[in-house]
């Protein structure tokens, strides 16, 4: 079984400095109907990720492992930061 590793780098990309979660959909009223849409910053981020992905076409099952690495929050104290990093 061949393993394919795909890494997505955010360094140096304007407005894409870290992974982001999916926000809730937004709604707007058009005459008598409600229209649903996703915020544009999320759809741009989603396109940025999709452009880096390989076109993996396989008829067999695949196993997907996703790892996210987030920088520590700036509001953390030095004590909390060392506690989290030494886990």
Buried (B, 14 or more C-beta within 10 A) or exposed (E): EEEEEEEEEBEEEEEBEEEEEEEEEEEEEEEEEEEEEEEEEBEEBEEBEEEEEEEEEEEEEEEEEEEEEEEEEEEEEEEEEEEEEEE
